[in-house]
Amino acid sequence: MKTQEQEAPAAAVDPMEHLCQALFSTEEGAKKKAARQTAGAMTQRPWPQLPSRFRSAIRSDIGRLLDGGKARAQILEAGYSAGIVNQALRDLGRSVA
């Protein structure tokens, strides 16, 4: 029988870090799609209140999509919400049709 001291602490896993890693990743896949959908669902929190690293990951991913020739509609289809896309584009100093 294990005691609490012997078990790995569950609190050591940071779900926000997993989202950031998925968004920073250059590989497309299920993890990235899920991370985009999670980010898109965070519209109830104002953009400035999102963690800085998470905002950076979103900007990085959206910037990569734009550099890959994706239109705004395709970025929305990728899982992001319009509010998140608008804020990221504003931060990046870019606009897209």
C-alpha positions as CSV (number, residue, x, y, z in Angstrom):
1,M,0.0,0.0,0.0
2,K,1.4,3.4,-1.0
3,T,1.3,6.4,1.2
4,Q,0.8,9.9,-0.1
5,E,4.5,10.6,0.1
6,Q,5.2,7.7,-2.3
7,E,2.7,8.8,-5.0
8,A,3.7,11.3,-7.6
9,P,2.1,14.6,-6.9
10,A,-0.8,15.2,-9.3
11,A,-0.6,19.0,-8.8
12,A,2.8,19.0,-10.5
13,V,1.2,18.7,-13.9
14,D,0.3,22.1,-15.3
15,P,-2.5,21.7,-17.9
16,M,-1.7,25.3,-19.2
17,E,1.8,24.2,-20.0
18,H,0.5,21.2,-22.0
19,L,-1.7,23.6,-24.0
20,C,1.3,25.9,-24.6
21,Q,3.5,23.1,-25.8
22,A,0.9,21.9,-28.2
23,L,0.4,25.3,-29.6
24,F,4.1,26.0,-29.9
25,S,4.6,22.7,-31.7
26,T,5.0,22.8,-35.5
27,E,3.3,19.4,-35.9
28,E,-0.4,19.3,-36.7
29,G,-2.4,16.7,-34.9
30,A,-5.2,15.9,-32.4
31,K,-3.3,17.6,-29.5
32,K,-3.0,20.8,-31.4
33,K,-6.6,20.7,-32.5
34,A,-7.7,20.2,-28.9
35,A,-5.5,23.0,-27.7
36,R,-6.9,25.4,-30.3
37,Q,-10.4,24.5,-29.3
38,T,-9.6,25.0,-25.6
39,A,-8.0,28.4,-26.4
40,G,-11.1,29.3,-28.5
41,A,-13.3,28.5,-25.6
42,M,-11.5,30.9,-23.3
43,T,-13.4,33.9,-24.7
44,Q,-15.1,34.5,-21.3
45,R,-11.6,35.6,-19.9
46,P,-10.4,38.9,-21.3
47,W,-7.3,38.5,-23.4
48,P,-5.0,40.4,-21.0
49,Q,-6.0,38.0,-18.2
50,L,-4.8,35.0,-20.0
51,P,-1.3,33.8,-19.0
52,S,1.5,35.5,-20.9
53,R,3.0,32.3,-22.1
54,F,-0.4,31.1,-23.3
55,R,-1.0,34.3,-25.3
56,S,2.5,33.9,-26.8
57,A,1.7,30.3,-27.8
58,I,-1.6,31.4,-29.5
59,R,0.2,34.2,-31.3
60,S,2.9,31.8,-32.5
61,D,0.4,29.3,-33.8
62,I,-1.8,31.9,-35.5
63,G,1.3,33.5,-37.0
64,R,2.4,30.2,-38.3
65,L,-1.0,29.5,-39.8
66,L,-0.9,33.0,-41.5
67,D,2.6,32.4,-42.8
68,G,1.3,29.1,-44.2
69,G,-1.2,30.9,-46.3
70,K,-4.3,30.3,-44.2
71,A,-7.2,32.7,-44.4
72,R,-9.0,34.0,-41.3
73,A,-11.9,31.6,-42.0
74,Q,-9.5,28.7,-42.0
75,I,-8.0,29.8,-38.7
76,L,-11.5,29.9,-37.2
77,E,-12.1,26.4,-38.6
78,A,-8.9,25.2,-37.0
79,G,-10.6,25.8,-33.6
80,Y,-10.0,29.3,-32.6
81,S,-12.8,31.7,-31.7
82,A,-13.2,35.0,-33.5
83,G,-12.3,37.0,-30.4
84,I,-9.0,35.1,-29.8
85,V,-8.1,35.5,-33.5
86,N,-8.8,39.2,-33.5
87,Q,-6.7,39.8,-30.3
88,A,-3.8,37.7,-31.6
89,L,-3.9,39.5,-35.0
90,R,-3.9,42.9,-33.2
91,D,-0.9,41.8,-31.1
92,L,0.9,40.6,-34.2
93,G,0.1,43.9,-36.0
94,R,-1.4,41.9,-38.8
95,S,-4.8,41.7,-40.5
96,V,-6.2,39.0,-42.7
97,A,-9.3,38.8,-44.9
